[in-house]
Amino acid sequence: MSNKKVRVRFAPSPTGGLHLGGVRTVLYNYLFAKKYGGDFIVRIEDTDQTRFVPGAEAYIFSCLKWCGLEPDESVQHGGAFGPYRQSERKEIYRKYADQLVAEGHAYYAFDTPGELEQMRRQYRTEENPSPQYDHKVRMQMRNSLTLDGDTVHGLMHSDTPYVVRIKMPENETVSFNDMIRGEVSFNTSLVDDKVLLKADGMPTYHLAVVVDDHLMEISHAFRGEEWLPSAPVHVLLWKYLFGWDKMPQWAHFPLILGPNGKLSKRDGAKYGFPVFAMNWTDPKTGEVTEGFKEKGFLPEAFINLLAVLGWNDGTEQELFSLEEMIARFSMDRVHSAGAKFDYEKAKWFSHEWIKKSDTQQLLPVIKPVLENRGIIISDEAMLQKAIELTKDRCTLLTDFYEQTAYFFAAPGTVDLDAVQPKWNEAKVLFFTELIRNYQLAPVWEAQELEHQFKEIAVVNHLKPGEVMLPLRIMLVGGKFGPGVFDIAQLIGREETIKRIENTLKLLNS
């Protein structure tokens, strides 16, 4: 590490929902910045206005807030290096594009869409079905390399649309050191002359990312490996504009893999698991894509599962708090190979985090789960006790509805089929006597209720196990839940007796 202050950035495009791969990129940036006392910046890369989706930017920040990964600087948080939205920095990029042209590293291209299509048809072969605008064709095109100066000047001052393209060198090797992958090299002949400045004056990502990283004093640039093919363009732009010595240290994170290659939104729809941090509603179609939050994940579980999806600390430990991750994170422990997403493992993280979470912490997120299903909570102390009794049984937060609703409302249905085959007069007499004893019980505590239950069973020549399941079904409606006497204690004497009586009526009808 150099003495330069650590400054990292996440630069999303506001084009839709925040994929879990994007959140992992945020997380690794955040962990690195916090470990070294640095700054985490969010910069909105909205240079492609054709793909802009209303509401996407606000959604991104909502996701980061839910995850507990809020930036130090951003559109919403301010900072000394703004604006943090690229569309508001449009005027900054022009001078750098013109500088590149003046120094012979880029050129103005006036080709029309028709001329570009003609080029592609002319150079298309079986081996090269998608010809690029590169060193092989640029001298046959209409640009400032092939036109004389007067013509170029005339076109530029007659409102003729044009773009600025980088002039990739022929057959040179461009290399850089990746913090994860080591030395990475490219031959420039395999890279096309990327557009740097579009006809509308907006930069492409290629120019904007380099200029903004320089002006915002970014020390480390971390992004997904899908950006590796663009790296030689960015390396050269750093060399041409600011010098290689000013370039941030780079790292390209491995892909997150689904069942059939790179994880996609379609995988989620096909296999029934979320791929976005939070619910995303497509403003055009109204289609809702389910998020991890709405599926019932705690944010702690979500970022934990993402952290180990491509990184480990060198031990067998799997559960990490955010503070532990910050302390232990290092880039040399990030894998270079793709990491396969396993939804069953994701649910394991959810279950473990629910178990280890403080009941007081769980209460405000579980209360809405119940209330959204019609269970009104008037006694939070009772809910807290219910959570404590059931949290070991819940994989997702949504499971708390099934596991705790019966504490607050009698079950709508009772699984009589589980009781009736072995129901007999002896059991009727048992529960009738149990009601009388419970009505008179001086102490309403689980231990005492269990003691009375077993004593009455012995007197009636029944094994406690023969009547335990019927009691459970009477109280909760099915074969689930924590200790049955803990349930009875919490719902109270009156409700316990009432539920036993109601089920007896159903069984005896």
Protein Blocks (a to p, Z undefined) as FASTA:
>chain_A
ZZbdcddddddddfbccdfklmmmmmmmmmmmmmnopacdddddfkbmmlpcghklmmmm
mmmmmnopacfbdfkngpjkbcfbfklmmmmmmmmmmmmmmnopaccdfbdfklmmmmmm
mmgcfklmbccddfklmmmmccfklpcfklmmmmmmnopacdddddddehiacddddfkl
opadddfklpccddfbdfkopacfklmmmmmmmmnopabdcddfklmmmmmmmmmmmmmm
nopklpccdddddddddfeocadfklmmmnopafbfbdcddfklopacddfklnopafkl
mmmmmmmnopaehiabfbdcfklmmmmgcfklpcfbdcdddfklmmmmmmmmmmmpcfkl
mmmmmmmmmmmnopacfblklmmmmmmmmmmmpfbfklmmmmmmmmmoccfbdcfklmmm
mgcfklmmmmmmmmmmmmmombdcfklmmmmmmmmmmmnopafklmmmmmmmmmnopaed
ddfklmmmmnomklmmmmmmmmmmmmmZZ
